[in-house]
Amino acid sequence: MKTYTEVLNVSPEDLDDLDHVNNVRYVEWIQDISKKHWEKVAPQAMRNEMAWVVRNHNINYLKSAVLGDTLQVSTYIKNNTGPLSVRVVEIKNNKTGQLLVNAHTEWCLLDARTFRPKRVPEAINNLFL
């Protein structure tokens, strides 16, 4: 498994009414890191032929992040079966290393022209697993 990681800072726009990072913002970060990983690793020709859509998010919120926290957001592909790919995203407090969010997202691979599901090819396995 090949992990992709970025570090980000919690800003006022990320907060909810309780001054914690909003759950919707976590979903955005999960999708953003997944897309960035795909764009960084997959060649342009591959990205032109394929598209990913979310089938299911399973998100465990373990501890809140607050304004001023620096977060480490990491992702990797856990497995691929048929057209489905399970991607793990972990969000940790960068200072303490404490796990704040653990997400498993099931993505479905589509043919970019027909938008029909497509079996995850070996080329993707070779790049990401």
N, C-alpha and C positions, 0 to 999 in steps of 0.2 A: 504494500500500500504506500502510495506517495502522497505526502501531506503538503498542503499549501497553507501558509500562515500570513496574516497581516496584523498590524497593531493599529488601534484607533483610540481616540479620546472621546469620552462622553461629553456632549455639549448640551446647552439648555434646550435645544430643539428636540433632543432625544427623550426628554422627561415627560412623565404623566402628571396627573394632579397630586400624586403622593410624593413627587420629587424622586421617583425611581425611573429607570429606563422603561419606556412604554413597551408592552408586549408586541405591539405592531412593529416597533422599531427593530426588535430582535428578529422578527420574520424577515424584514428588509435586509438586515445584515446577513442572515442565513442565505437568502437568495443572491445577494451581492457577492459574497465570497465564493459561492458555487459558480456563478457566471464568470468571475475573474479567474478561477482555477481552470475552467474550460477554455477560456480565451487565451490564457497563458500557455497551456500545454498542447492543445489541439491545433494542428496546422490550419491555415486559412481555408484550404481546399476542403478539409474535413468539416469545418464549421459551416461552409457554404452548402454542404449536402445534408446536414443533419440539424435538428432542433430538439430542444428538451422542454418538456412541460411537467409541472408538478402534479403528481397523482395523490400524494398524501404527505402531510407534515405530522410528525410526532415530536413535540417539544416538551422537555422537562425543564421547568424554571426552578432552579435550586436555591439561588440567592440573588438579591437585587444588586444592580450596579447603580451608582449615583454620580452626580455631576463631579467632574474632575477625575474620575477613575480612568485609568488606561487599561484597555482590554486587548487580549490576544485572541484573535478569531482564527481557528484552524479548521480545515476540512480535508476529507479524503473519501475515496470510494470504498465502501465496505465490500460490495459484491455486485455482479451483474447477472441477471437471469432473463433470457429472452429479450424483450424490449425494455426491461426495467433495470434501473440502477439505484442502489441504496447508497446515499451519501450521508456521512456523519459530519456534523458541525459541532465543535466545542468552543464555547466562549468562556475564557478565564480572566480573572483579575490578573493583570500583568505583573503587579507588584507582589502579590501574595501567592499566585499560582492556583488560587481556589477556583474550582469549577463553578460557574454561575448558570450556564445553560448547556444542555446536551440535546441535540436534535438529530433525528433520523428522518431523512426526506426520501421518498420514493419518487424518482423521476422516470418519465417514459420518453424513450427516444423516438423521434418522428423523422420521416423522410421530409426534407425541407420543401420539396416541390408538391408532394401529394398530401402532406400532413397525416399520413397513415403510420401507425406504429411500425417500427423497424427493429429487428434483432440487433442487439449491441454487438458490433463487429469485433473481431480479435484485435484489430488495430487500436481500438479504444482500450481494450484490456491491457495491451502492451504498454500504452502510454500512462495509464492511471493506476494499474494494480501491481 
